[in-house]
């Protein structure tokens, strides 16, 4: 899939663990893990909003597009 999630990079930059983010955005660690590894097929805007709020970023900071 040409869309990729840069959650790992953002977490590293902010010195935050996936577990801490999961608690802050009220998602399960398993669901965030699926998102982080790029296995997610969809994401709710409310989830995107919560992640961006907690990581103080824009959606474009979290998502990338790698065309062919």
N, C-alpha and C positions, 0 to 999 in steps of 0.2 A: 504494500500500500504506500503511495507517495506521501501521505500525511504521517508525520512522526511527532511524538510527544517528547519534549525536552525537560521533563519533570526532574530527572536525575541531576541535570546541570543546575537547575534553579535551586533545588534542595541543597546541593553542595555549596553554591554561592552564598546561601543564607544560613549555612551551618545548621540545618534542620533535618531531622530524621523523617522517614516516611511514616513511622508510628506517630510522631508528634503532629504531623500534618493531618493524618487520619483523625486524630482526636479533635483538632481544631475545626475541621470542616465537617465533622460528624459523618464520616464514611468508614466503611470497614477497611481494614488493612488489605484484605484480599482484593477488594474492588480497586483500591489505589494501586496495588501491585499490578493488576491487569492493565491499568491505564499506563503505568510507568514502563512496562515491558513492551508496549505497543500492540498488545493483543486485544484491546478494546475495539469494538466495532462502532460505538457511538458514545457520546457524552452529553448529558443534559446541560443546558445553559446555566442552570442553578449550580451545578457542580463546578463548571468552568468559572462562574462568578465567585464561588466560595474559595476556590484554589487561588485565583488571581488576588482576591482580597487578602488572604493569609500570606501569600508570597510577595505581595506588593508588586505585581507585574501586570502586563497587558496580555490579552489572549495570544497575540502574535509572539510574545516572549515564550509562551508555553508550547505553541504548535508551530510546526514547520512543514513546508511543502517541498518535496524533491521530485520535480518533474523528470520525465524520461529524456 
